[in-house]
Amino acid sequence: MKTHVSERAKIVIVSFICAYIAKCFFDYGSSWLYEQTVVSYEEGWHIYMMREQIALHVFSAVVAFTTALIYHPTWRIGIYSGIAGALTFRLIDIWTYAFASKAWLEYRGFFTPILSATLIGGVFGFLAVSRQFYKTRA
């Protein structure tokens, strides 16, 4: 007996798996970055937060690109997969740190990371499926 899994469910499953794996790598790298930055500099906290923001954008792009490459039956679904992957990564990040520190949430906000993840996910999701897009347009 075959079971039918919808496109949305597949996108959610793939994006969650990619985002969770990326979050594990990000947390490991973030703890290393914290040890290197805050111990070395007197004003290390601000430098650490700036570097972590850059790393979050890079990881969001990698997750979006990877998710779109893994699941893209059509180029549109590939873009949706990329956006879902980046959003899932950023939502996991917000969830894990927002409850730990109120100052963290005030420093980063909520809507700016979501908006940036959507834009990064769309751009890198499109880059992942651009060959498929141009083949269908030709």
C-alpha positions in Angstrom: 0.0 0.0 0.0 1.4 3.4 -1.1 1.2 6.4 1.2 0.9 9.8 -0.3 3.0 12.6 1.3 2.2 16.1 0.1 4.7 18.5 -1.3 4.4 20.8 1.7 5.1 17.9 4.1 8.2 17.0 2.1 9.4 20.6 2.1 8.9 20.8 5.9 10.7 17.5 6.6 13.7 18.3 4.4 14.0 21.9 5.6 13.8 20.8 9.3 16.5 18.1 8.8 18.9 20.5 7.0 18.2 23.3 9.5 18.8 21.1 12.5 22.1 19.7 11.2 23.2 23.3 10.3 22.2 24.5 13.8 24.3 21.8 15.4 27.3 22.9 13.4 26.5 26.6 14.1 26.3 26.1 17.8 29.7 24.3 17.9 31.3 27.0 15.8 29.6 29.7 17.8 31.0 28.4 21.1 34.5 28.3 19.6 34.1 31.8 18.3 32.9 33.0 21.7 36.0 31.5 23.4 38.3 33.1 20.8 36.6 36.5 20.8 35.5 37.3 24.3 38.6 36.0 26.0 40.9 37.9 23.7 39.2 41.3 23.6 38.1 43.7 26.3 35.0 44.7 24.3 34.7 41.2 23.0 30.9 40.8 23.4 30.1 43.3 20.6 32.7 41.8 18.3 31.3 38.4 19.0 27.7 39.4 18.3 28.8 41.0 15.0 30.7 37.9 13.9 27.8 35.7 15.0 25.4 37.8 12.9 27.6 37.3 9.8 27.8 33.6 10.5 24.0 33.4 10.8 23.6 34.9 7.4 26.2 32.6 5.9 24.6 29.5 7.5 21.1 30.6 6.4 22.4 30.9 2.8 24.0 27.4 3.0 20.9 25.9 4.4 18.7 27.5 1.7 21.0 26.4 -1.0 21.3 22.8 0.3 17.6 22.4 1.0 16.8 23.6 -2.5 19.3 21.2 -4.0 18.0 18.3 -2.0 14.4 18.7 -2.9 13.4 20.5 -6.1 10.9 18.5 -8.4 10.2 21.9 -10.0 12.2 25.1 -9.8 9.3 26.8 -7.9 9.3 24.1 -5.3 13.1 24.4 -5.1 12.7 28.1 -4.2 10.0 27.3 -1.6 12.4 24.7 -0.2 15.2 27.2 0.1 13.0 29.7 1.8 11.6 27.1 4.2 15.1 25.9 5.0 16.4 29.4 5.9 13.3 30.2 7.9 13.5 27.0 9.8 17.1 27.6 10.6 16.5 31.1 11.9 13.3 30.0 13.9 15.3 27.3 15.6 18.0 29.8 16.4 15.5 32.3 17.8 13.7 29.6 19.8 16.9 28.3 21.4 18.3 31.7 22.4 15.2 33.8 23.0 14.3 31.9 26.1 17.8 32.0 27.4 18.3 35.7 27.4 15.9 38.6 27.1 18.8 40.9 26.2 19.5 38.7 23.2 16.0 39.1 21.9 16.2 42.8 22.4 19.5 43.0 20.6 18.4 41.0 17.6 14.7 41.5 17.4 12.2 39.0 15.8 11.1 40.4 12.5 14.4 41.4 11.1 15.9 37.9 11.2 12.7 36.4 9.7 12.8 39.0 6.9 16.5 38.5 6.2 16.0 34.7 6.2 13.2 34.9 3.7 15.2 37.1 1.4 18.4 35.0 1.7 16.3 31.8 1.3 14.7 33.1 -1.9 17.9 34.2 -3.5 20.0 31.1 -2.7 17.1 28.8 -3.3 16.9 30.3 -6.8 20.6 30.0 -7.3 20.4 26.3 -6.5 17.6 25.7 -9.1 18.6 28.3 -11.7 19.7 25.7 -14.2 16.4 24.0 -14.0 14.6 27.4 -14.3 16.5 28.3 -17.5 16.0 24.8 -19.0 12.2 25.2 -18.6 12.3 28.7 -20.1 14.3 27.7 -23.1 
